[in-house]
Amino acid sequence: MIVEEQQVITIAYELRENDGKGELMERMDPNYPFIFLFGTGKLLAAFEAHLEGLGEGDTFDFILPPEKAYGPMRADFVVTVERSLFEQHGEMPVSVRKNNYVTLTDDLGAAHNGVIIDFDDDKVKVDLNHSMAGKHLHFKGVILKIRPATVDELVRKHYIQEGGVHRSDFGEADLF
């Protein structure tokens, strides 16, 4: 079997910034692999393109530039909001600290995740760029297993764990 649509793929990999010696950003080892349904559009297209056609036991080693991953850092994704928007029952929550993650809701009700980069008595500056925006992503790993997707997986467009547990039943976000 090869990596292609309608296949469930199990991989182990390391994700590093820039190259093989860069900062380790993520590791999925054979004991805790990354398992996904290939071709659903939930992963970076360039990531899947590098895996397509590989077989079990094949290794991969590639770098995705920002344009093929999460894009460049965008200055317009850094916003300043009134600190009072964070108040709860008239008090400022402990979560308003530099480097803490927050979720902001826009006027249309859409949620946007970001990180607090600065604040003062009146304003909070939040970076809404993806945490991997502007970075070259180096993936190195191996294809551990390939199997045909079940009918349920094809309908849900998502890998289902053995025993019927659907990964998103636990609120896990799609990786990449």
C-alpha positions as CSV (number, residue, x, y, z in Angstrom):
1,M,0.0,0.0,0.0
2,I,1.0,3.6,-0.6
3,V,0.0,6.9,1.0
4,E,-3.0,8.1,-1.0
5,E,-6.6,9.3,-0.5
6,Q,-8.9,7.0,1.5
7,Q,-6.0,5.6,3.5
8,V,-5.3,5.9,7.2
9,I,-1.7,6.8,7.7
10,T,0.4,6.3,10.9
11,I,3.6,8.2,11.1
12,A,6.4,9.1,13.6
13,Y,8.2,12.4,13.0
14,E,10.1,15.3,14.5
15,L,9.2,18.8,13.5
16,R,12.0,21.4,13.9
17,E,12.3,25.0,13.1
18,N,14.4,25.8,10.0
19,D,16.4,22.5,9.6
20,G,17.4,19.3,11.3
21,K,19.3,21.2,14.1
22,G,16.6,23.7,14.8
23,E,14.4,24.0,17.8
24,L,12.3,20.9,18.4
25,M,8.7,22.0,18.0
26,E,6.9,18.7,18.1
27,R,7.6,15.0,18.2
28,M,5.4,12.0,17.5
29,D,7.2,8.8,18.2
30,P,6.3,5.2,17.4
31,N,4.7,4.8,20.8
32,Y,2.5,7.8,20.3
33,P,2.3,8.2,16.6
34,F,0.3,10.7,14.5
35,I,-2.6,8.9,12.8
36,F,-4.7,10.6,10.2
37,L,-7.0,10.1,7.2
38,F,-5.1,11.2,4.2
39,G,-6.6,13.7,1.7
40,T,-9.4,15.3,3.7
41,G,-8.0,18.9,3.5
42,K,-7.4,19.0,7.3
43,L,-3.6,19.0,7.0
44,L,-1.3,21.4,5.2
45,A,-1.6,20.5,1.5
46,A,2.2,20.7,1.1
47,F,2.7,18.3,4.0
48,E,0.5,15.7,2.4
49,A,2.1,16.3,-1.0
50,H,5.5,15.2,0.4
51,L,4.0,12.0,1.9
52,E,1.8,11.0,-1.1
53,G,3.1,7.8,-2.8
54,L,5.3,6.7,0.0
55,G,5.0,3.2,1.4
56,E,5.3,1.6,4.9
57,G,8.8,1.9,6.2
58,D,9.7,4.8,3.8
59,T,11.3,7.9,5.4
60,F,10.7,11.5,4.7
61,D,12.7,14.6,5.3
62,F,11.6,18.0,3.9
63,I,11.2,21.6,4.7
64,L,8.1,23.7,4.2
65,P,8.7,27.4,3.8
66,P,6.2,29.8,5.4
67,E,4.3,30.3,2.1
68,K,3.5,26.5,2.0
69,A,2.8,26.3,5.7
70,Y,1.2,29.0,7.9
71,G,2.2,32.0,5.9
72,P,4.3,35.0,6.9
73,M,3.9,36.9,10.1
74,R,1.3,39.6,9.5
75,A,1.5,42.9,11.3
76,D,-2.3,43.3,10.8
77,F,-2.9,40.2,12.9
78,V,-1.5,42.0,16.0
79,V,-4.4,43.8,17.6
80,T,-4.7,46.1,20.6
81,V,-7.9,45.8,22.7
82,E,-9.2,47.5,25.8
83,R,-8.1,45.8,28.9
84,S,-11.6,46.1,30.3
85,L,-12.7,43.5,27.8
86,F,-10.9,40.9,29.9
87,E,-12.6,41.9,33.2
88,Q,-14.7,39.3,35.0
89,H,-17.1,40.5,37.7
90,G,-15.2,43.8,37.9
91,E,-11.8,42.2,38.4
92,M,-8.9,41.5,36.0
93,P,-8.3,37.7,35.6
94,V,-4.9,36.2,36.3
95,S,-4.8,35.1,32.6
96,V,-3.8,38.7,31.5
97,R,-0.1,38.1,31.5
98,K,2.6,38.3,28.8
99,N,2.8,35.0,26.7
100,N,-0.5,33.7,27.9
101,Y,-2.9,32.4,25.2
102,V,-6.3,34.0,24.9
103,T,-9.3,33.7,22.6
104,L,-10.9,36.9,21.2
105,T,-14.3,37.0,19.6
106,D,-14.9,39.3,16.7
107,D,-18.1,41.2,15.8
108,L,-19.4,38.2,13.8
109,G,-18.9,35.8,16.7
110,A,-15.9,34.1,15.3
111,A,-13.2,33.0,17.8
112,H,-9.5,33.9,17.2
113,N,-6.7,32.4,19.3
114,G,-3.7,34.6,20.1
115,V,-1.0,35.3,22.6
116,I,-0.6,38.3,24.8
117,I,2.5,40.1,23.8
118,D,2.2,43.3,25.9
119,F,-0.3,45.1,28.2
120,D,-0.6,48.1,30.4
121,D,-3.3,49.5,32.6
122,D,-5.6,50.3,29.7
123,K,-4.7,48.1,26.7
124,V,-3.8,44.5,25.9
125,K,-1.8,43.7,22.7
126,V,-2.5,40.3,21.2
127,D,-0.8,38.5,18.4
128,L,-3.3,36.5,16.4
129,N,-0.8,35.0,14.0
130,H,-0.5,31.2,14.0
131,S,2.3,30.2,16.3
132,M,4.2,28.7,13.3
133,A,3.6,31.6,11.0
134,G,6.8,32.9,9.4
135,K,8.7,29.7,10.2
136,H,10.4,27.2,8.0
137,L,9.2,23.8,9.2
138,H,11.5,20.8,8.9
139,F,9.7,17.4,9.1
140,K,11.7,14.2,9.4
141,G,10.1,10.9,10.0
142,V,8.9,7.5,8.8
143,I,5.6,5.9,7.5
144,L,4.8,3.3,10.1
145,K,1.5,1.9,8.8
146,I,-1.0,2.4,6.0
147,R,-4.5,0.9,5.9
148,P,-7.7,1.5,4.0
149,A,-10.1,3.8,5.7
150,T,-13.4,2.3,7.1
151,V,-16.7,3.5,5.7
152,D,-17.3,5.4,9.0
153,E,-14.0,7.2,8.6
154,L,-14.8,8.2,5.1
155,V,-18.2,9.5,6.1
156,R,-16.7,11.5,9.0
157,K,-13.6,12.4,7.1
158,H,-11.5,11.6,10.1
159,Y,-9.5,8.7,11.6
160,I,-11.4,6.7,14.2
161,Q,-9.5,5.0,17.0
162,E,-9.7,1.3,17.5
163,G,-12.8,0.6,19.5
164,G,-14.8,3.3,17.7
165,V,-13.6,6.3,19.6
166,H,-13.5,9.4,17.3
167,R,-10.5,11.6,18.1
168,S,-12.5,14.8,17.9
169,D,-14.9,13.4,20.5
170,F,-12.3,14.6,23.0
171,G,-12.0,18.1,21.5
172,E,-8.7,17.5,19.9
173,A,-7.9,20.1,17.2
174,D,-6.6,18.9,13.9
175,L,-2.9,19.2,13.8
176,F,-1.3,21.4,11.1
